[in-house]
Amino acid sequence: MHIFNIFRTLSTAAVLIISVSSNAYAMPKGDASKGELKTPSCRFCHGSNGIASQASYPNLAGQQQKYLYDSMLAYTNDMRIGPMATMMKGQLQNLTSQDIADIAAYYSEMK
């Protein structure tokens, strides 16, 4: 019976840790109207309508919000590499996760 109680305690602790840690990395609810105000530097490369003027820059309009959010976080955390990674990290470095969620919401709502 003693081993069962230890197992139950460890199982409960594991579930608690997983639920707390997954919430710590959950995407904040984005506000598209606030996101629009936070995109002046984005527009230079990705266009004022989310459609890039150059083929080397990705279009952002209509992309999934979670994808945009995760992509921007990946740049800030050095998880995305490539020719534009340093520039993107510089553009995003002063934004909070809420700012990034707002920007992601803005671009995802564009059609």
Helices and strands as residue ranges (DSSP letters): H 2-24, H 32-37, H 40-46, H 65-76, H 85-92, H 97-109
